[in-house]
Amino acid sequence: MKRVVIGGGGIAGLATAIKVKDLAPEGTEIVVLESGDRLGGNIRTERDDGFIVEWGPNGYLDNVPTTPALIDRIGLAGEVQPADARAAKRFLYRGGQLHELAASPLKFFGSSVLSWPGKLRILGEPFASAKPAGVDETVGAFAARRIGDEAAHVLVDAMVSGVFAGNVDKLSLASAFPKMAKMEAEHGSLFKAMMAAGKARKKARRDAEQLAAASGSVGGADAKGAAERAAAERNKGGGGPAGPGGTLTSFRNGLDTFILRLGEELGSSVQLRSPIQSIGWSETSDTWTVQVGTNGNRRELEADALVLTMPAVHTSPLLASLHGDLGRELSEIPTAPLAVVALAYDAEEIGGDPDGFGFLVPRGQGPRILGCLWDSSLFPGRAPRGKVLLRAMIGGAHDPCAVDLSDDGLLREVRRDLEVAMGLRAEPIRTWVFRHRLGIAQYDVGHAARLGRIHDALGAFPGLWLAGSSYYGVAMNACIENAGKQAEAIVQYLRQPSAARSVEVGERG
Ligand SMILES: Cc1cc2nc3c(=O)[nH]c(=O)nc-3n(C[C@H](O)[C@H](O)[C@H](O)COP(=O)(O)OP(=O)(O)OC[C@H]3O[C@@H](n4cnc5c(N)ncnc54)[C@H](O)[C@@H]3O)c2cc1C
């Protein structure tokens, strides 16, 4: 019997475990070792007096099919909650006020979010100079080259805060936003790439509608599916000035619904309070030994394949004793710590639920917060009737020490900024403070070269995989997509250990 041991019970570890379970030959044992006393890692939901409050992520975009497929697989499709239509309204704080980010190019040019020279410079995007050859360009340099300094340090800075809590002048475009790098490489211009994508979407919509009409005319079970596909194509956003494509989606009872169900599906494969302390490789038996547990409860497990999905800084000490350079490379992947501060209000005290998704704050505009999500507007049901729930993010790559402020200190900073940006003076009726000391991995310039070196070093250790948000994508979607690819490679390795492995450190989605 073969055994696959997975270290880390966050979304990456759980998605890998389910996929290995589905693909591996019968009798393969799967063990998920999680150091904490709960699954989910960054994904955690607090339910308090009728409030559903997320510690970290509040959802995934529904435009990457592997996530909905996993949700279907575990029977959770009925629990899914797409964001309310109000989520289409997104705001950005600049020059002392909130500006609505227009959803269409025409409205964008009528908006006041950028100066006229800033807006006109964007029109020059198709004529921007080409990327300097062989350079791992920062997101900021890329954006300034293509759409001008102002848009780079207002619009793109805010987007980077929203996804990475990162620094535009450090993050690598190719590693942090590979799709954008690909758009430029393939079309020579983001505008041209967006127009090509728009045409492809229209064609897909027409095809789906024709199929729906044809299925409808002959009746049968296919008709409903085809009509649903046509509706889905109509609803798909393509991304643009107001935000990324796809619909932000969560679960009616909070995001940890997903985690709890994944845990149930894995049953006794999951071992909580089981930190991996050290690992060893035996060349003679081609197996891994994994030392697990804390002082009173130490044990050893053998594994034919070992997948480490915890953040790279936690993986680093496990590998340092086997390969010093590998341990050092992993320890040098930076992260941006941040805190989430949630505040509940009486709706009538603040004029009801704010109308929209929330707002982001580019650096240098005054407020310390990175932005604020209007959770009970986004996902009705997150607050009891007559109450409003907001969540602000503070910290990140520009302000890593914010996470060390006391709860009162964080609340003071957040309340001051909400007053400045939203005019919110009312006293909150409840507050919650959640700290993410490791925060979000930062794919700074040099990340791709580092992954290349990690990949080469892993070549000496058959049966070992690294996965999770430290490597090829911080979003839940990326973690799930990579988990699927790695599970396939792991199962292939179990069947034929001598076969060359193609995926050792995740894979770009
Ligand atoms: C505040 C915040 C907001 C975010 N918002 C979004 C969002 O809206 N949408 C989105 O898609 N993404 C979002 N993200 C990113 C996303 O949440 C993460 O990238 C993703 O959850 C990471 O999953 P993971 O499994 O790679 O790692 P983690 O969630 O970090 O899980 C790793 C697990 O490994 C365990 N572990 C550590 N060391 C050991 C050990 N030695 N032995 C055993 N177990 C160990 C940990 O306890 C943990 O449970 C957000 C992140 C943060 C911090």
The ligand as an SDF file (V2000), in Angstrom:
LIG
                    3D

 53 58  0  0  0  0  0  0  0  0999 V2000
   -6.3990   38.8400    4.9020 C   0  0  0  0  0  0  0  0  0  0  0  0
   -6.3910   37.9740    3.6810 C   0  0  0  0  0  0  0  0  0  0  0  0
   -7.3890   38.1280    2.7240 C   0  0  0  0  0  0  0  0  0  0  0  0
   -7.3980   37.3190    1.5810 C   0  0  0  0  0  0  0  0  0  0  0  0
   -8.4190   37.4520    0.6760 N   0  0  0  0  0  0  0  0  0  0  0  0
   -8.5180   36.5770   -0.3550 C   0  0  0  0  0  0  0  0  0  0  0  0
   -9.7000   36.5460   -1.1670 C   0  0  0  0  0  0  0  0  0  0  0  0
  -10.6690   37.3010   -0.9410 O   0  0  0  0  0  0  0  0  0  0  0  0
   -9.7400   35.6430   -2.1820 N   0  0  0  0  0  0  0  0  0  0  0  0
   -8.7110   34.7440   -2.4240 C   0  0  0  0  0  0  0  0  0  0  0  0
   -8.8110   33.9520   -3.3650 O   0  0  0  0  0  0  0  0  0  0  0  0
   -7.6050   34.7370   -1.6360 N   0  0  0  0  0  0  0  0  0  0  0  0
   -7.4900   35.6100   -0.6070 C   0  0  0  0  0  0  0  0  0  0  0  0
   -6.3990   35.5610    0.2220 N   0  0  0  0  0  0  0  0  0  0  0  0
   -5.3340   34.5930   -0.0670 C   0  0  0  0  0  0  0  0  0  0  0  0
   -5.7230   33.1650    0.3430 C   0  0  0  0  0  0  0  0  0  0  0  0
   -6.4710   33.1820    1.5100 O   0  0  0  0  0  0  0  0  0  0  0  0
   -4.4940   32.3400    0.6540 C   0  0  0  0  0  0  0  0  0  0  0  0
   -3.4990   32.4900   -0.3070 O   0  0  0  0  0  0  0  0  0  0  0  0
   -4.8350   30.8520    0.7490 C   0  0  0  0  0  0  0  0  0  0  0  0
   -5.8840   30.6770    1.6710 O   0  0  0  0  0  0  0  0  0  0  0  0
   -3.5700   30.1100    1.1560 C   0  0  0  0  0  0  0  0  0  0  0  0
   -3.8430   28.7510    1.3420 O   0  0  0  0  0  0  0  0  0  0  0  0
   -2.6640   27.7270    1.6490 P   0  0  0  0  0  0  0  0  0  0  0  0
   -3.2840   26.4050    1.8250 O   0  0  0  0  0  0  0  0  0  0  0  0
   -1.5970   27.8710    0.6190 O   0  0  0  0  0  0  0  0  0  0  0  0
   -1.9690   28.2290    3.0060 O   0  0  0  0  0  0  0  0  0  0  0  0
   -2.5340   28.4820    4.4770 P   0  0  0  0  0  0  0  0  0  0  0  0
   -3.9340   28.9530    4.4370 O   0  0  0  0  0  0  0  0  0  0  0  0
   -1.5070   29.3500    5.1270 O   0  0  0  0  0  0  0  0  0  0  0  0
   -2.5030   27.0300    5.1500 O   0  0  0  0  0  0  0  0  0  0  0  0
   -1.3080   26.4240    5.5400 C   0  0  0  0  0  0  0  0  0  0  0  0
   -1.5990   25.4820    6.7080 C   0  0  0  0  0  0  0  0  0  0  0  0
   -0.3790   24.8250    7.0720 O   0  0  0  0  0  0  0  0  0  0  0  0
   -0.3660   24.6680    8.4910 C   0  0  0  0  0  0  0  0  0  0  0  0
    1.0370   24.4440    8.8970 N   0  0  0  0  0  0  0  0  0  0  0  0
    2.0470   25.3480    9.0160 C   0  0  0  0  0  0  0  0  0  0  0  0
    3.1830   24.7360    9.4100 N   0  0  0  0  0  0  0  0  0  0  0  0
    2.8840   23.4120    9.5550 C   0  0  0  0  0  0  0  0  0  0  0  0
    3.6310   22.2560    9.9330 C   0  0  0  0  0  0  0  0  0  0  0  0
    4.9550   22.3200   10.2440 N   0  0  0  0  0  0  0  0  0  0  0  0
    3.0070   21.0470    9.9750 N   0  0  0  0  0  0  0  0  0  0  0  0
    1.6940   20.9350    9.6420 C   0  0  0  0  0  0  0  0  0  0  0  0
    0.9360   22.0050    9.2910 N   0  0  0  0  0  0  0  0  0  0  0  0
    1.5170   23.2240    9.2210 C   0  0  0  0  0  0  0  0  0  0  0  0
   -0.9800   25.9720    8.9960 C   0  0  0  0  0  0  0  0  0  0  0  0
   -1.4590   25.8380   10.3190 O   0  0  0  0  0  0  0  0  0  0  0  0
   -2.0930   26.2030    7.9740 C   0  0  0  0  0  0  0  0  0  0  0  0
   -3.3120   25.6390    8.3960 O   0  0  0  0  0  0  0  0  0  0  0  0
   -6.3590   36.3600    1.3820 C   0  0  0  0  0  0  0  0  0  0  0  0
   -5.3470   36.2040    2.3410 C   0  0  0  0  0  0  0  0  0  0  0  0
   -5.3630   36.9860    3.4860 C   0  0  0  0  0  0  0  0  0  0  0  0
   -4.2840   36.7900    4.5150 C   0  0  0  0  0  0  0  0  0  0  0  0
  1  2  1  0
  2  3  1  0
  2 52  2  0
  3  4  2  0
  4  5  1  0
  4 50  1  0
  5  6  2  0
  6  7  1  0
  6 13  1  0
  7  8  2  0
  7  9  1  0
  9 10  1  0
 10 11  2  0
 10 12  1  0
 12 13  2  0
 13 14  1  0
 14 15  1  0
 14 50  1  0
 15 16  1  0
 16 17  1  0
 16 18  1  0
 18 19  1  0
 18 20  1  0
 20 21  1  0
 20 22  1  0
 22 23  1  0
 23 24  1  0
 24 25  2  0
 24 26  1  0
 24 27  1  0
 27 28  1  0
 28 29  2  0
 28 30  1  0
 28 31  1  0
 31 32  1  0
 32 33  1  0
 33 34  1  0
 33 48  1  0
 34 35  1  0
 35 36  1  0
 35 46  1  0
 36 37  1  0
 36 45  1  0
 37 38  2  0
 38 39  1  0
 39 40  1  0
 39 45  2  0
 40 41  1  0
 40 42  2  0
 42 43  1  0
 43 44  2  0
 44 45  1  0
 46 47  1  0
 46 48  1  0
 48 49  1  0
 50 51  2  0
 51 52  1  0
 52 53  1  0
M  END
$$$$
